[in-house]
């Protein structure tokens, strides 16, 4: 995952991505533009992974999220998973 792809999940905001991942703005600024650290990529990919897994196995799910940014990330991942199933 590139730094730009990671930032898209946080609407282009380094501060928001730092908040989502519970790390500092400075830490993100140190990432290579072409490849983010594997641990952070894993963290990003795990956001709402259970919902995507439910789609992949034909199960229903209920999603509850108070944070609008996490909700947007979930919507994007779910839409991609649904498109892949078609």
ZIBEL-V84493 format. One record per helix or strand of 3 or more residues. SS is the DSSP state (helix for helix, strand for strand). FROM is the first residue (numbers start at 1). LEN is the number of residues. Records with the same first field share a line. If there is no record, write none. Layout:
SS: FROM-LEN ; FROM-LEN
//
This chain:
helix: 3-6 ; 14-8 ; 25-5 ; 38-9 ; 49-8 ; 68-18
//
